[in-house]
């Protein structure tokens, strides 16, 4: 139990076949200017991998990682073995989502409600005052259910890896910027290596729902619906820019497919699709009386098989402000993504056309400084420096939104802490 006046930080790190990366992360931990923390590491893989020849080397490497951690000194580390024969994941219950849930649940078992969980990955680095910045953030915002920590991928010597991570990050920044632009409550980017939350909030939302991948998205969405979320932090995290298939979707797999020329799962959506979303969300208050048909409403009717997707909400929420909140909870970040994918089927423009159209429409005064040749811009032909310049511009614009973000959903009653 924590008897100190300040919260104790609990650091949660899932590890799979990352022995070469782990020492750098541990060095980041050792050199933090705030040293009141405990580290929990889950070394994991499916148990059946021991019987698969091409996977057995991963299992053996994980066991070596266990040995390395047992001998490591200087940190208070609790190691969870989900990799030795008989201890690995069974059946469909495997993946980084199960590793994160296992870590969070174990931390929840031993921590105080006011303690703070800092979620990381074994391939993510951070500066010496990262932990103190997280603690300061929750001191300023004691009722916050989470901090969605800003992230930044450093470029590497491998040009293919740098090009792939820049293309992927441009997709994420563009997506987030458009959500910020239309006032969506779900504008955050969910990265398992870039989030922190108090234990009381973890308990309040019923913990983490395990997924093979994407658990960070669903978890932060649950927290966003529950209470106040902070979107800025004095320090960033720096996930590795590497090709990796250790998760089923996300940065590593996106880079692999993108390097092969397939970015179809991460398109640059037309900004007009986001405008369609705003058209509907701005009508939520009017929906309290009667649902008006929009493209989004038509999509929800088709997806949910409901004649009027908002009728039940009208019956259950008798005040306009709580009704609007319920609408935002129903048409959440997942539904937004599903709608964009649905509209993308009709998209006739290239990713480049959608991107340059967005920049020309919303940043006409400086678009030429970012992309001098908008008419001929091509992701494939652009240099790494050109892509990086674009990425940095999107980072800057996203940060402008993050520091002024509304921390809670409309009509949300923040929990007493």
Beta strands, then each sheet from edge to edge (+ up, - down):
strand 1: 9-15
strand 2: 37-44
strand 3: 77-82
strand 4: 116-121
strand 5: 124-125
strand 6: 144-148
strand 7: 195-198
strand 8: 228-230
strand 9: 238-239
sheet 1: 3+ 2+ 1+ 4+ 7- 6+ 8+
sheet 2: 5+ 9-
end
